[in-house]
Amino acid sequence: MATDVAILEAALEQFALTGIRRTSTDDVARRAGVNRATLYRRFGSREQLLAAAYLHEAGRVLEELTRRVPDVPEDADSGADFDPAANVVTMFTEAVALMRSHPLLERMRQIDGDLIAQGMTVGAGDVLGFAADTLAHRIRELHRWRGTEPPADPRDLGHTVARLIHSLVLTPDGGPDLDTPAAARRYAAAVVVPLVLGHVS
């Protein structure tokens, strides 16, 4: 609904502008052009609003990711040049790059680093579940195209890759080295491709 989207985007803008601690639901309501009762009825407390805003922004990031990663062809005849392993590498490296360079999250980290860390760890279950579902769908599609069975349950694999990306974004120090596109692609080819596709001939 348009009003919900307006409120969530206003919340993200306000959190980035003044920080989570200094933002009230009244501030968000004013920025969104709604009254406080409407905001509370739709999203509840500030903490519930923040969680919904995270999920909303995660959806936008995943939409951008799907634009950057080629779709899996319908069948082998229509995608003779399609390379599933390269698709996994692109999916992983673009996801890490998108999250590490996300301007809104970076601005919020600068202002309220501890609250962002808490929100993106103990409060990140819904976002991780959303990402895992998206990844599980891609894993099923890749194996459908290959005519193979996934090495594990696609949803478990989706959760594992989502949590791996999440950890690498939140804690970039300490390895593995993903600081250059070439290094990220090497890591993805060596670690993520076998995890998602199993044996690749």
Secondary structure by P-SEA (a helix, b strand, c coil): caaaaaaaaaaaaaaaacccccccaaaaaaaacccaaaaaaccccaaaaaaaaaaaaaaaaaaaaaaacccccccccccccccaaaaaaaaaaaaaaaaaacaaaaaaaaacaaaaaaaaaccaaaaaaaaaaaaaaaaaaaaaaacccccccaaaaaaaaaaaaaaaaaccccccccccaaaaaaaaaaccccccccccc
